[in-house]
Amino acid sequence: MNPDLDNGVRIGRARRVIEVGPFVAVYSAMVMVVLGSSVTGVALPTMARSFGVGPSQVTGVAIAFPFGLLVALLPAAVLGDRGGRRGIFSAGVAVFTVASMACAISTTLDLLVAARFVQGIGGAAVLALGIALLRSVVGPDRLGPVIAGNAVAVAVATAVGPVLGAGLLGMTDWRWLFALLVPVGLGVLVISRTLPVAPLASVPAGRDRMGAPFDLLRSAAYRNAVLASGLCFAGVAMAMVVLPFHLETGLGQRLRDVGVSLAAWPLTVAFAAPVAGWMSGRIATGTLCSVGGTLMAAGLGGLACVRAQGGVGIVVVLMMLCGLGFGLFNVPNNRNLFLGVPDGRAGAAGGMQGLARLVGQTLGSLLAGALLGWASDAIAPRLSLGVAALVTLGAAAVSSRRAEAMDRG
């Protein structure tokens, strides 16, 4: 055998691992965090029965996770830019993994809610720093496809979550929904060693560390993009909290059909995201976001009005309309948020993007929980979906205003 040839093969394999490893690490971590959220929604009615509580009480399981993300997101972004994104990212994966095991062994609803909060703290580092780490690998010119690829991975995970959750609930206890995340987290920790050591941020002197990301809001276009993102995700969160109850109780769907219905939305996002990524380089992003928000609002309004006699088919079509609208909105909006800052501030941009998403998700989840507790079980889900449609229409209006400003400029 030729030693030089063997060395060349080994070097080539090592180079491919180094090139592919960061994408596998970040996308896998994103999928893990999203699965930690998406598998829970379909299990909320089962958890309510398991703990002997009502729908409004068990929504704490859904709310605690984004609240943990919200608390830790900006600190994770700033610490990543200041002290090393790879280390903070890996620490977040470790915390998420340990918290997932804590969720699986929780014996009371309060313990489960607390573990979900810690899960969110760990997931914050992943959401804040994942795209920022990949930007260091590909550079700003190739960031659009990276964001689209991440959107596809997240959408597939969001789609798989309800189906996986429904399947597992039919065979075993809901605790396995969290236990299965533990080996995924351990695998991500191993692959995370291939992530790059990103350049540290250069923040204007005298600016408070935790408040540093907020200086990005000086730009009116950036502020509008952040506001539109928050409104969009508030509508999404409201829908995701109430849809399991609406589909299972209001429309009488079987658990399997609930999983299929919930999966239609993110699966459509997976197909729409690459198209939106391609279009965002050719059509004004404000226009794309406005169209996307309007389509999603139409889908949510339709879901609020649909009746049980319509069957699963019409629900799936409306879910697909929501997914199409979300894909057309989210990819170009995120592209604006990341490309509007220098590479050294990419962590801060990720923090602001995540903050907008999480503030929207938290407020949307809280509002949905309040409506579930205030209105009757028959009315609350439909009312929540109607409000979600109006909120999403607000995101479209903000984006339309941004598009008009760009046209005047």
C-alpha positions in Angstrom: 0.0 0.0 0.0 1.1 3.6 -0.7 1.5 5.5 2.6 1.3 8.8 0.9 -2.1 7.8 -0.7 -3.4 6.6 2.7 -2.4 9.9 4.3 -4.1 11.8 1.5 -7.3 9.8 2.0 -7.2 10.4 5.7 -6.6 14.1 5.2 -9.4 14.4 2.7 -11.8 12.7 5.1 -10.7 15.0 8.0 -11.2 18.0 5.8 -14.7 16.9 4.9 -15.6 16.4 8.5 -14.3 19.9 9.3 -16.3 21.4 6.5 -19.6 19.6 7.2 -19.3 19.2 10.9 -20.4 22.8 11.8 -23.5 22.5 9.7 -24.4 19.1 11.3 -23.8 20.5 14.8 -25.8 23.6 14.4 -28.7 22.1 12.4 -28.9 19.1 14.8 -28.9 21.4 17.8 -31.7 23.5 16.3 -33.7 20.4 15.5 -33.2 19.2 19.1 -34.5 22.4 20.6 -37.4 22.6 18.2 -38.3 19.0 18.9 -38.2 19.8 22.6 -41.0 22.3 21.9 -43.0 20.7 19.1 -43.5 17.3 20.6 -45.0 18.8 23.7 -48.0 20.5 22.0 -49.8 17.3 20.9 -49.2 15.9 24.4 -50.8 18.8 26.4 -54.3 17.1 26.6 -52.7 13.8 27.7 -50.5 15.7 30.3 -53.6 17.4 31.6 -55.3 14.1 32.2 -52.1 12.6 33.7 -51.8 15.3 36.3 -55.5 15.8 36.8 -55.6 19.4 35.8 -57.5 21.6 33.3 -56.3 23.0 30.0 -55.4 26.4 31.3 -53.1 24.9 34.0 -51.2 22.5 31.7 -50.4 25.4 29.3 -47.6 26.2 31.8 -45.7 23.4 30.3 -45.8 25.2 26.9 -45.2 28.6 28.4 -42.2 27.8 30.6 -40.0 26.8 27.7 -40.2 30.0 25.7 -40.0 32.0 29.0 -36.7 30.3 29.8 -35.5 31.1 26.3 -36.5 34.7 26.7 -34.6 35.1 30.0 -31.4 33.7 28.7 -31.3 34.7 25.1 -29.6 38.1 25.2 -27.1 37.1 27.9 -26.2 34.1 25.7 -25.8 36.3 22.6 -23.6 38.9 24.4 -21.5 36.2 26.2 -21.0 34.5 22.9 -19.8 37.6 21.1 -17.6 38.6 24.0 -16.2 35.4 25.2 -16.5 32.7 22.5 -19.6 31.5 20.7 -18.6 27.8 20.5 -18.1 27.5 24.3 -21.5 29.1 25.1 -23.2 27.2 22.4 -21.9 23.9 23.8 -22.8 24.8 27.3 -26.3 25.5 26.2 -26.6 22.1 24.6 -25.4 20.5 27.8 -27.9 22.3 29.9 -30.7 21.5 27.5 -29.8 17.8 27.6 -29.7 17.6 31.4 -33.0 19.5 31.6 -34.6 17.0 29.1 -33.8 14.2 31.5 -35.2 16.2 34.4 -38.5 16.6 32.4 -38.6 12.8 31.7 -38.4 12.0 35.4 -40.7 14.8 36.8 -43.3 13.5 39.2 -45.4 16.6 39.5 -46.6 19.3 37.1 -44.6 22.0 39.0 -41.4 20.0 38.6 -42.1 19.5 34.9 -42.7 23.2 34.4 -39.5 24.1 36.2 -37.5 21.6 34.1 -39.0 23.1 31.0 -37.8 26.5 32.1 -34.3 25.2 32.4 -34.6 23.5 29.1 -35.4 26.9 27.6 -32.3 28.4 29.2 -30.1 25.8 27.5 -31.9 26.2 24.2 -31.3 30.0 24.2 -27.6 29.6 23.5 -28.4 27.4 20.5 -30.9 29.8 19.0 -28.8 32.9 19.7 -25.5 31.6 18.4 -26.2 28.9 15.8 -26.6 31.0 12.7 -23.8 33.4 13.9 -21.4 30.4 14.1 -22.3 29.3 10.5 -21.9 32.9 9.3 -18.3 32.6 10.4 -18.0 29.5 8.2 -19.6 30.7 4.9 -19.4 34.5 5.0 -22.2 37.0 4.4 -22.6 36.2 0.7 -23.8 32.7 1.3 -25.9 33.5 4.4 -29.2 33.4 2.6 -29.0 29.7 1.7 -27.7 28.9 5.2 -30.8 30.6 6.7 -33.1 28.8 4.3 -31.4 25.5 5.2 -31.9 26.2 8.8 -35.5 27.0 8.2 -36.0 23.6 6.4 -34.3 21.8 9.3 -36.5 23.6 11.8 -39.6 23.1 9.8 -39.0 19.3 9.4 -38.4 19.0 13.1 -41.6 20.9 13.8 -43.5 18.6 11.4 -41.9 15.4 12.8 -42.6 16.5 16.4 -46.4 16.2 16.4 -46.3 13.0 14.4 -43.6 11.5 16.6 -45.4 12.7 19.7 -48.7 11.2 18.6 -47.0 7.9 17.8 -45.2 7.6 21.1 -48.3 8.6 23.0 -50.1 5.7 21.4 -47.5 3.3 22.6 -46.0 4.6 25.8 -45.9 7.4 28.4 -45.5 11.1 27.5 -42.2 11.1 29.5 -40.4 9.4 26.6 -41.0 12.5 24.5 -38.3 14.1 26.6 -36.1 11.1 27.3 -35.4 10.6 23.6 -33.9 14.1 23.4 -31.0 13.1 25.7 -29.0 10.9 23.3 -29.5 13.6 20.6 -28.0 16.2 22.9 -25.0 14.0 23.7 -24.4 13.5 20.0 -24.5 17.2 19.3 -22.0 17.8 22.1 -19.5 15.5 20.3 -20.0 17.2 16.9 -19.8 20.7 18.4 -16.0 20.3 18.6 -15.9 21.0 14.8 -17.4 24.5 15.3 -15.2 27.5 14.5 -13.8 29.9 17.0 -15.6 33.1 15.8 -14.2 36.6 16.0 -15.1 38.6 19.1 -17.4 41.5 18.9 -16.4 45.2 18.8 -19.0 47.0 20.8 -18.9 50.8 21.1 -17.1 51.9 24.3 -19.2 52.6 27.3 -22.1 50.5 26.2 -23.5 48.1 28.8 -22.8 44.5 27.8 -26.3 43.1 28.3 -27.8 46.1 26.5 -25.4 46.0 23.6 -27.7 44.2 21.2 -30.3 47.0 21.5 -28.1 49.5 19.7 -29.0 47.6 16.5 -32.5 49.1 16.9 -31.2 52.5 15.9 -32.1 51.6 12.3 -35.7 52.1 11.5 -35.7 49.2 9.0 -34.2 46.9 11.7 -36.8 48.0 14.2 -39.6 47.2 11.7 -38.2 43.8 11.0 -37.9 43.0 14.7 -41.5 44.2 15.3 -42.9 42.2 12.4 -41.1 39.1 13.6 -42.5 39.5 17.1 -46.1 39.9 15.8 -45.7 36.9 13.5 -44.5 34.6 16.2 -47.1 35.8 18.6 -49.7 34.6 16.2 -47.9 31.3 15.6 -47.6 30.7 19.4 -51.3 31.3 20.0 -52.2 28.9 17.3 -49.8 26.1 18.5 -51.1 26.3 22.0 -54.8 26.0 21.1 -54.7 23.9 18.0 -54.3 20.5 19.8 -57.4 21.3 21.9 -59.3 22.6 18.9 -58.5 19.6 16.7 -59.0 16.9 19.3 -61.9 18.3 21.3 -63.6 20.9 19.1 -63.3 19.0 15.8 -63.3 15.5 17.2 -60.1 14.4 15.4 -58.4 11.2 16.5 -54.9 11.5 17.9 -53.3 10.2 14.7 -55.2 12.8 12.7 -54.2 15.6 15.1 -50.5 14.7 14.4 -51.1 14.7 10.6 -52.9 18.0 10.8 -50.3 19.7 12.9 -47.5 18.3 10.7 -49.0 19.9 7.5 -47.9 23.4 8.5 -44.2 22.9 9.1 -43.9 20.5 6.2 -45.1 23.2 3.9 -42.6 25.6 5.5 -39.9 23.1 4.6 -40.8 23.4 0.9 -41.5 27.1 1.0 -38.3 28.2 2.8 -35.8 27.4 -0.1 -38.1 29.2 -2.5 -38.4 32.2 -0.2 -34.6 32.2 0.2 -34.2 32.3 -3.6 -36.9 35.0 -4.0 -35.5 37.2 -1.2 -32.5 38.0 -3.4 -34.8 39.1 -6.3 -37.9 40.6 -4.7 -38.1 43.3 -2.0 -38.2 41.4 1.3 -40.8 43.8 2.7 -43.2 42.7 -0.1 -42.5 39.0 0.5 -43.1 39.4 4.2 -46.3 41.3 3.7 -47.6 38.6 1.3 -46.5 35.8 3.6 -48.2 37.4 6.7 -51.4 37.9 4.8 -51.5 34.3 3.7 -50.9 33.0 7.2 -53.6 35.3 8.6 -56.0 33.9 6.0 -55.1 30.3 7.1 -55.6 31.0 10.8 -58.9 32.7 10.1 -60.1 29.7 8.2 -59.1 27.4 11.0 -61.1 29.5 13.4 -64.2 29.0 11.3 -63.9 25.4 10.1 -66.4 22.9 11.5 -66.1 19.2 12.3 -68.1 18.3 9.3 -65.4 19.6 7.0 -63.1 16.6 7.9 -59.3 16.4 8.1 -58.8 17.5 4.5 -59.9 21.1 4.8 -57.8 21.4 8.1 -54.7 20.2 6.3 -55.3 22.6 3.4 -55.6 25.6 5.8 -52.5 24.4 7.8 -50.6 24.3 4.5 -51.7 27.9 3.7 -50.4 28.9 7.1 -47.1 27.1 6.4 -46.7 28.8 3.0 -47.3 32.2 4.5 -44.9 31.6 7.3 -42.2 30.4 5.0 -42.6 33.5 2.7 -42.4 35.7 5.8 -39.7 34.2 8.0 -36.8 33.5 5.7 -36.6 37.0 4.1 -37.2 38.7 7.4 -34.4 36.8 9.1 -32.1 37.5 6.2 -32.7 41.2 6.8 -31.9 40.8 10.5 -28.6 39.0 10.0 -27.3 40.8 6.9 -27.8 44.3 8.5 -24.9 43.9 10.9 -21.1 43.2 10.7 -19.8 39.7 11.3 -18.6 40.6 14.8 -22.1 41.6 15.8 -23.7 38.4 14.4 -24.3 37.0 17.9 -26.1 40.3 18.9 -28.2 40.0 15.7 -29.1 36.4 16.6 -30.0 37.6 20.1 -32.3 40.3 18.7 -33.9 37.9 16.2 -34.4 35.4 18.9 -35.7 38.0 21.4 -38.3 39.2 18.9 -39.4 35.6 18.3 -39.5 34.7 22.0 -41.3 37.8 23.2 -43.9 37.1 20.5 -44.1 33.4 21.5 -44.3 34.2 25.2 -47.0 36.9 24.9 -48.9 34.7 22.4 -48.8 31.7 24.7 -49.9 33.8 27.7 -52.8 35.3 25.8 -53.9 31.9 24.5 -53.7 30.5 28.1 -55.7 33.4 29.4 -58.4 32.9 26.7 -58.5 29.2 27.5 -59.2 30.0 31.1 -61.6 32.8 30.4 -63.9 31.4 27.7 -65.6 28.1 27.4 -63.8 25.1 26.0 -66.0 25.3 22.9 -65.3 29.0 22.2 -61.8 29.6 23.5 -59.8 27.8 20.7 -61.7 29.5 17.9 -61.4 32.9 19.6 -57.7 32.4 20.0 -57.2 31.5 16.4 -59.2 34.6 15.3 -57.0 36.8 17.5 -53.9 35.1 16.1 -55.1 35.9 12.6 -55.4 39.6 13.5 -52.0 39.7 15.1 -50.4 38.0 12.0 -52.2 40.5 9.8 -50.4 43.2 11.9 -47.1 41.7 11.0 -48.1 41.9 7.3 -49.0 45.5 7.7 -45.6 46.4 9.3 -43.8 44.6 6.5 -46.0 46.4 3.9 -45.0 49.8 5.5 -41.3 48.8 5.3 -41.8 47.9 1.6 -43.4 51.3 0.9 -40.5 53.1 2.6 -38.0 51.2 0.5 -39.9 52.1 -2.7 -39.9 55.8 -1.7 -36.2 55.5 -1.0 
